[in-house]
Protein backbone atom coordinates (compact mmCIF):
# COMPACT_ATOMS: atom_id res chain seq x y z
CA UNK A 1 0.00 0.00 0.00
CA UNK A 2 1.36 3.42 -0.97
CA UNK A 3 0.80 6.15 1.65
CA UNK A 4 2.63 8.80 -0.39
CA UNK A 5 0.45 11.71 -1.54
CA UNK A 6 -0.05 11.97 -5.26
CA UNK A 7 1.77 14.65 -7.22
CA UNK A 8 -1.54 16.46 -7.75
CA UNK A 9 -2.40 16.53 -4.03
CA UNK A 10 -2.40 20.03 -2.55
CA UNK A 11 0.36 20.86 -0.09
CA UNK A 12 -0.72 21.37 3.51
CA UNK A 13 -1.11 25.03 4.37
CA UNK A 14 -0.86 26.21 0.75
CA UNK A 15 -3.76 28.21 -0.69
CA UNK A 16 -4.42 30.02 -3.95
CA UNK A 17 -4.03 33.78 -4.20
CA UNK A 18 -7.80 34.00 -4.70
CA UNK A 19 -8.39 32.06 -1.47
CA UNK A 20 -5.96 34.40 0.28
CA UNK A 21 -7.87 37.37 -1.09
CA UNK A 22 -11.16 36.04 0.27
CA UNK A 23 -9.56 35.24 3.63
CA UNK A 24 -8.01 38.72 3.94
CA UNK A 25 -11.09 40.44 2.42
CA UNK A 26 -9.00 42.13 -0.26
CA UNK A 27 -8.86 41.67 -4.03
CA UNK A 28 -6.79 39.05 -5.78
CA UNK A 29 -4.94 41.89 -7.50
CA UNK A 30 -4.02 43.34 -4.10
CA UNK A 31 -2.66 39.96 -2.99
CA UNK A 32 -0.53 39.83 -6.14
CA UNK A 33 0.74 43.36 -5.40
CA UNK A 34 1.66 42.34 -1.85
CA UNK A 35 3.55 39.36 -3.31
CA UNK A 36 5.35 41.66 -5.74
CA UNK A 37 6.22 44.08 -2.91
CA UNK A 38 7.64 41.23 -0.81
CA UNK A 39 5.04 41.16 1.96
CA UNK A 40 3.76 37.70 1.01
CA UNK A 41 6.02 34.91 -0.22
CA UNK A 42 4.77 32.88 -3.16
CA UNK A 43 5.45 29.12 -3.10
CA UNK A 44 4.27 28.44 -6.63
CA UNK A 45 2.51 30.35 -9.39
CA UNK A 46 -0.75 31.55 -7.89
CA UNK A 47 -0.10 29.77 -4.57
CA UNK A 48 0.95 31.09 -1.15
CA UNK A 49 1.35 29.69 2.34
CA UNK A 50 -1.70 30.46 4.46
CA UNK A 51 0.40 31.60 7.43
CA UNK A 52 2.66 33.72 5.21
CA UNK A 53 -0.35 35.45 3.66
CA UNK A 54 -1.83 36.40 7.03
CA UNK A 55 1.48 37.46 8.56
CA UNK A 56 2.51 39.37 5.45
CA UNK A 57 -0.77 41.26 5.35
CA UNK A 58 -0.49 42.14 9.04
CA UNK A 59 3.07 43.39 8.46
CA UNK A 60 1.86 45.51 5.53
CA UNK A 61 -0.96 47.03 7.62
CA UNK A 62 1.41 47.85 10.48
CA UNK A 63 3.91 49.51 8.14
CA UNK A 64 1.12 51.39 6.37
CA UNK A 65 -0.17 52.63 9.73
CA UNK A 66 3.32 53.84 10.69
CA UNK A 67 3.72 55.65 7.38
CA UNK A 68 0.37 57.40 7.69
CA UNK A 69 0.91 58.36 11.34
CA UNK A 70 4.30 59.89 10.51
CA UNK A 71 2.79 62.07 7.81
CA UNK A 72 -0.21 63.16 9.91
CA UNK A 73 1.66 65.85 11.92
CA UNK A 74 3.11 67.26 8.70
CA UNK A 75 -0.35 67.37 7.14
CA UNK A 76 -1.85 69.09 10.20
CA UNK A 77 0.99 71.60 10.27
CA UNK A 78 0.60 72.34 6.56
CA UNK A 79 -3.15 72.91 7.03
CA UNK A 80 -2.51 75.18 10.01
CA UNK A 81 0.08 77.29 8.17
CA UNK A 82 -2.24 77.83 5.20
CA UNK A 83 -4.76 79.74 7.34
PAFIMI-578722 format. One record per residue (C-alpha): residue number from 1; chain; x, y, z. Coordinates in steps of 0.05 Angstrom, whole numbers, plus 5000, padded with zeros to 4 digits. Layout:
REM residues N
<site><num>NUM</num><chaine>A</chaine><u>X</u><v>Y</v><w>Z</w></site>
...
***
This chain:
REM residues 83
<site><num>1</num><chaine>A</chaine><u>5000</u><v>5000</v><w>5000</w></site>
<site><num>2</num><chaine>A</chaine><u>5027</u><v>5068</v><w>4981</w></site>
<site><num>3</num><chaine>A</chaine><u>5016</u><v>5123</v><w>5033</w></site>
<site><num>4</num><chaine>A</chaine><u>5053</u><v>5176</v><w>4992</w></site>
<site><num>5</num><chaine>A</chaine><u>5009</u><v>5234</v><w>4969</w></site>
<site><num>6</num><chaine>A</chaine><u>4999</u><v>5239</v><w>4895</w></site>
<site><num>7</num><chaine>A</chaine><u>5035</u><v>5293</v><w>4856</w></site>
<site><num>8</num><chaine>A</chaine><u>4969</u><v>5329</v><w>4845</w></site>
<site><num>9</num><chaine>A</chaine><u>4952</u><v>5331</v><w>4919</w></site>
<site><num>10</num><chaine>A</chaine><u>4952</u><v>5401</v><w>4949</w></site>
<site><num>11</num><chaine>A</chaine><u>5007</u><v>5417</v><w>4998</w></site>
<site><num>12</num><chaine>A</chaine><u>4986</u><v>5427</v><w>5070</w></site>
<site><num>13</num><chaine>A</chaine><u>4978</u><v>5501</v><w>5087</w></site>
<site><num>14</num><chaine>A</chaine><u>4983</u><v>5524</v><w>5015</w></site>
<site><num>15</num><chaine>A</chaine><u>4925</u><v>5564</v><w>4986</w></site>
<site><num>16</num><chaine>A</chaine><u>4912</u><v>5600</v><w>4921</w></site>
<site><num>17</num><chaine>A</chaine><u>4919</u><v>5676</v><w>4916</w></site>
<site><num>18</num><chaine>A</chaine><u>4844</u><v>5680</v><w>4906</w></site>
<site><num>19</num><chaine>A</chaine><u>4832</u><v>5641</v><w>4971</w></site>
<site><num>20</num><chaine>A</chaine><u>4881</u><v>5688</v><w>5006</w></site>
<site><num>21</num><chaine>A</chaine><u>4843</u><v>5747</v><w>4978</w></site>
<site><num>22</num><chaine>A</chaine><u>4777</u><v>5721</v><w>5005</w></site>
<site><num>23</num><chaine>A</chaine><u>4809</u><v>5705</v><w>5073</w></site>
<site><num>24</num><chaine>A</chaine><u>4840</u><v>5774</v><w>5079</w></site>
<site><num>25</num><chaine>A</chaine><u>4778</u><v>5809</v><w>5048</w></site>
<site><num>26</num><chaine>A</chaine><u>4820</u><v>5843</v><w>4995</w></site>
<site><num>27</num><chaine>A</chaine><u>4823</u><v>5833</v><w>4919</w></site>
<site><num>28</num><chaine>A</chaine><u>4864</u><v>5781</v><w>4884</w></site>
<site><num>29</num><chaine>A</chaine><u>4901</u><v>5838</v><w>4850</w></site>
<site><num>30</num><chaine>A</chaine><u>4920</u><v>5867</v><w>4918</w></site>
<site><num>31</num><chaine>A</chaine><u>4947</u><v>5799</v><w>4940</w></site>
<site><num>32</num><chaine>A</chaine><u>4989</u><v>5797</v><w>4877</w></site>
<site><num>33</num><chaine>A</chaine><u>5015</u><v>5867</v><w>4892</w></site>
<site><num>34</num><chaine>A</chaine><u>5033</u><v>5847</v><w>4963</w></site>
<site><num>35</num><chaine>A</chaine><u>5071</u><v>5787</v><w>4934</w></site>
<site><num>36</num><chaine>A</chaine><u>5107</u><v>5833</v><w>4885</w></site>
<site><num>37</num><chaine>A</chaine><u>5124</u><v>5882</v><w>4942</w></site>
<site><num>38</num><chaine>A</chaine><u>5153</u><v>5825</v><w>4984</w></site>
<site><num>39</num><chaine>A</chaine><u>5101</u><v>5823</v><w>5039</w></site>
<site><num>40</num><chaine>A</chaine><u>5075</u><v>5754</v><w>5020</w></site>
<site><num>41</num><chaine>A</chaine><u>5120</u><v>5698</v><w>4996</w></site>
<site><num>42</num><chaine>A</chaine><u>5095</u><v>5658</v><w>4937</w></site>
<site><num>43</num><chaine>A</chaine><u>5109</u><v>5582</v><w>4938</w></site>
<site><num>44</num><chaine>A</chaine><u>5085</u><v>5569</v><w>4867</w></site>
<site><num>45</num><chaine>A</chaine><u>5050</u><v>5607</v><w>4812</w></site>
<site><num>46</num><chaine>A</chaine><u>4985</u><v>5631</v><w>4842</w></site>
<site><num>47</num><chaine>A</chaine><u>4998</u><v>5595</v><w>4909</w></site>
<site><num>48</num><chaine>A</chaine><u>5019</u><v>5622</v><w>4977</w></site>
<site><num>49</num><chaine>A</chaine><u>5027</u><v>5594</v><w>5047</w></site>
<site><num>50</num><chaine>A</chaine><u>4966</u><v>5609</v><w>5089</w></site>
<site><num>51</num><chaine>A</chaine><u>5008</u><v>5632</v><w>5149</w></site>
<site><num>52</num><chaine>A</chaine><u>5053</u><v>5674</v><w>5104</w></site>
<site><num>53</num><chaine>A</chaine><u>4993</u><v>5709</v><w>5073</w></site>
<site><num>54</num><chaine>A</chaine><u>4963</u><v>5728</v><w>5141</w></site>
<site><num>55</num><chaine>A</chaine><u>5030</u><v>5749</v><w>5171</w></site>
<site><num>56</num><chaine>A</chaine><u>5050</u><v>5787</v><w>5109</w></site>
<site><num>57</num><chaine>A</chaine><u>4985</u><v>5825</v><w>5107</w></site>
<site><num>58</num><chaine>A</chaine><u>4990</u><v>5843</v><w>5181</w></site>
<site><num>59</num><chaine>A</chaine><u>5061</u><v>5868</v><w>5169</w></site>
<site><num>60</num><chaine>A</chaine><u>5037</u><v>5910</v><w>5111</w></site>
<site><num>61</num><chaine>A</chaine><u>4981</u><v>5941</v><w>5152</w></site>
<site><num>62</num><chaine>A</chaine><u>5028</u><v>5957</v><w>5210</w></site>
<site><num>63</num><chaine>A</chaine><u>5078</u><v>5990</v><w>5163</w></site>
<site><num>64</num><chaine>A</chaine><u>5022</u><v>6028</v><w>5127</w></site>
<site><num>65</num><chaine>A</chaine><u>4997</u><v>6053</v><w>5195</w></site>
<site><num>66</num><chaine>A</chaine><u>5066</u><v>6077</v><w>5214</w></site>
<site><num>67</num><chaine>A</chaine><u>5074</u><v>6113</v><w>5148</w></site>
<site><num>68</num><chaine>A</chaine><u>5007</u><v>6148</v><w>5154</w></site>
<site><num>69</num><chaine>A</chaine><u>5018</u><v>6167</v><w>5227</w></site>
<site><num>70</num><chaine>A</chaine><u>5086</u><v>6198</v><w>5210</w></site>
<site><num>71</num><chaine>A</chaine><u>5056</u><v>6241</v><w>5156</w></site>
<site><num>72</num><chaine>A</chaine><u>4996</u><v>6263</v><w>5198</w></site>
<site><num>73</num><chaine>A</chaine><u>5033</u><v>6317</v><w>5238</w></site>
<site><num>74</num><chaine>A</chaine><u>5062</u><v>6345</v><w>5174</w></site>
<site><num>75</num><chaine>A</chaine><u>4993</u><v>6347</v><w>5143</w></site>
<site><num>76</num><chaine>A</chaine><u>4963</u><v>6382</v><w>5204</w></site>
<site><num>77</num><chaine>A</chaine><u>5020</u><v>6432</v><w>5205</w></site>
<site><num>78</num><chaine>A</chaine><u>5012</u><v>6447</v><w>5131</w></site>
<site><num>79</num><chaine>A</chaine><u>4937</u><v>6458</v><w>5141</w></site>
<site><num>80</num><chaine>A</chaine><u>4950</u><v>6504</v><w>5200</w></site>
<site><num>81</num><chaine>A</chaine><u>5002</u><v>6546</v><w>5163</w></site>
<site><num>82</num><chaine>A</chaine><u>4955</u><v>6557</v><w>5104</w></site>
<site><num>83</num><chaine>A</chaine><u>4905</u><v>6595</v><w>5147</w></site>
***
